[in-house]
Amino acid sequence: MELARLAEDKNSDIPFTEEERQHYAYIRENPNEAKAMFNLMSMSTQWAEADYRKVAISIWRSPIPLRTLSSPVMSIRAPDHPALYLPMPGLTPYHLVLALNPTTIASAVLGDFDNAFDNSEMPLDSAQGFNRHFVAQFSFYDGIRHLVTGRDDLSTDMTWAPYTLVSDTEQKITYRRKP
């Protein structure tokens, strides 16, 4: 649905064709169509095979507990690299991150990486950075309903994001989004 919203904006950085704009207008007007398209694409992997054939997969173990979201796959900006797969001009390079357990994440980067695989421990500052990314995604996207996390450094990250601490009891911590 994000592409449908972007296609609605005539000043979008993505150069949508008129046919694409009409397609996404139809999707916006008929939300059940988006679900039907997703279900149809889910029945096969052919649509993604070319994109994922040479993906770089990394498994990173963290020295501290990591946060995650109710929408478990997070997209994070990646540094520019000539091997990255960016099918349209103006796209921002990214990698997909999924928390596997409280101290391990998996990352997938689409591109011509010749099936690269890494399994290593990440430094503490990287783990803290991932935790901030999870909090930032939670605060920015309305569709993400829950931040799944322990209490370690939570108040530091939440007040860094646009939140104010409302209450902190043994059973629950409540924050309010700043206006």
C-alpha positions in Angstrom: 0.0 0.0 0.0 3.0 2.3 0.4 3.6 2.3 -3.3 -0.1 3.1 -3.8 0.3 6.1 -1.6 3.5 7.2 -3.4 1.9 6.8 -6.8 -0.9 9.2 -5.7 1.6 12.0 -5.3 2.3 13.7 -8.6 5.6 15.0 -7.1 6.8 11.6 -6.1 10.6 10.9 -6.5 9.6 7.6 -8.2 8.8 8.2 -11.9 5.5 6.2 -12.1 4.1 5.7 -15.5 0.4 6.7 -16.1 -0.4 3.0 -16.3 1.2 2.4 -12.9 -0.7 5.4 -11.4 -4.0 4.0 -12.7 -3.1 0.5 -11.3 -2.3 1.9 -7.8 -5.4 4.2 -7.9 -7.5 1.0 -8.4 -5.7 -0.6 -5.5 -6.4 2.4 -3.2 -10.1 2.3 -4.2 -10.3 -1.5 -3.8 -8.3 -2.5 -0.7 -9.3 -6.1 -1.0 -7.5 -6.3 -4.3 -4.2 -5.7 -2.6 -4.8 -8.6 -0.4 -5.9 -10.8 -3.3 -2.7 -9.8 -5.2 -0.6 -10.6 -2.2 -2.3 -14.0 -1.8 -1.8 -14.8 -5.5 1.9 -13.9 -5.3 2.3 -15.9 -2.1 1.4 -19.1 -3.9 4.6 -19.1 -6.0 8.1 -17.9 -5.6 8.7 -17.4 -9.4 8.0 -13.6 -9.2 10.9 -13.3 -6.7 13.4 -15.9 -7.9 15.5 -13.5 -10.1 15.6 -10.8 -7.4 16.6 -13.2 -4.6 19.0 -15.6 -6.5 22.2 -13.6 -5.7 21.1 -12.0 -2.4 23.5 -11.5 0.4 22.3 -13.1 3.7 23.9 -12.2 7.0 23.2 -13.6 10.5 24.4 -11.3 13.2 24.6 -12.2 16.9 24.2 -9.3 19.3 26.0 -8.8 22.7 22.8 -7.2 24.0 19.0 -8.0 23.7 17.5 -6.7 20.5 14.1 -5.1 20.0 11.7 -6.1 17.3 8.3 -5.0 16.0 4.8 -6.4 15.4 5.7 -6.1 11.7 8.8 -8.2 12.0 10.7 -7.3 8.8 12.3 -3.9 8.9 13.8 -2.0 6.0 16.9 0.0 6.8 18.9 2.3 4.4 22.0 0.6 3.1 25.2 2.4 1.9 25.4 2.8 -1.9 27.1 -0.1 -3.6 27.2 -1.0 -7.3 26.0 -4.6 -6.7 22.7 -3.5 -5.1 19.5 -4.3 -6.9 17.6 -1.0 -7.5 15.2 -1.7 -10.4 14.0 1.9 -10.7 15.8 5.2 -10.7 15.6 7.2 -7.5 15.3 4.2 -5.2 17.0 4.3 -1.9 19.4 1.4 -1.2 18.1 -0.8 1.6 18.5 -4.1 3.4 15.8 -6.1 5.1 16.2 -7.0 8.8 14.4 -9.7 10.8 14.9 -10.5 14.5 15.2 -14.3 14.8 15.4 -14.3 18.6 16.3 -11.7 21.3 20.0 -11.7 20.4 20.1 -12.6 16.7 19.0 -10.9 13.5 19.0 -11.9 9.8 19.7 -9.4 7.1 19.0 -9.8 3.3 20.4 -7.4 0.8 19.1 -7.7 -2.8 21.8 -7.5 -5.5 24.5 -9.3 -7.3 26.4 -10.6 -4.3 27.0 -14.1 -5.6 25.0 -15.8 -2.8 27.2 -14.1 -0.1 26.6 -15.4 3.5 28.0 -14.1 6.8 27.4 -15.4 10.3 29.2 -13.3 12.9 28.9 -11.3 16.1 28.1 -7.6 15.7 29.8 -4.9 17.8 27.9 -3.3 20.7 27.4 0.1 18.8 25.8 -1.8 15.9 23.4 -3.6 18.2 22.5 -0.3 19.9 22.0 1.2 16.4 19.6 -1.6 15.4 17.6 -1.1 18.6 17.3 2.6 17.7 16.1 1.7 14.2 13.4 -0.5 15.6 12.2 2.3 17.9 12.4 4.8 15.0 10.3 2.5 12.8 7.8 2.0 15.6 7.5 5.8 16.0 7.2 6.6 12.3 4.9 4.0 10.8 1.3 3.9 12.0 0.9 0.3 10.8 3.4 -1.0 13.4 1.3 -1.5 16.5 3.8 -2.9 19.0 7.4 -2.6 19.9 8.5 -6.0 21.3 11.3 -5.5 23.8 12.7 -5.8 27.3 13.3 -2.8 29.6 17.1 -2.5 29.0 17.7 1.1 27.9 14.1 1.4 26.6 13.5 4.8 28.2 16.7 6.1 26.7 15.6 5.1 23.2 12.0 6.0 23.6 12.8 9.5 24.8 15.3 9.8 21.9 12.4 9.0 19.7 9.4 11.4 19.9 7.9 9.9 23.2 7.5 11.1 26.8 7.4 8.7 29.7 3.9 8.6 31.2 4.2 5.8 33.8 6.6 3.1 34.8 5.4 0.2 36.9 6.7 -3.3 37.4 4.2 -4.7 34.9 4.0 -2.0 32.3 5.8 1.1 30.9 3.6 3.6 29.1 4.8 6.4 26.8 2.9 9.1 25.0 4.0 10.3 21.5 5.0 13.9 21.5 2.9 16.2 19.3 
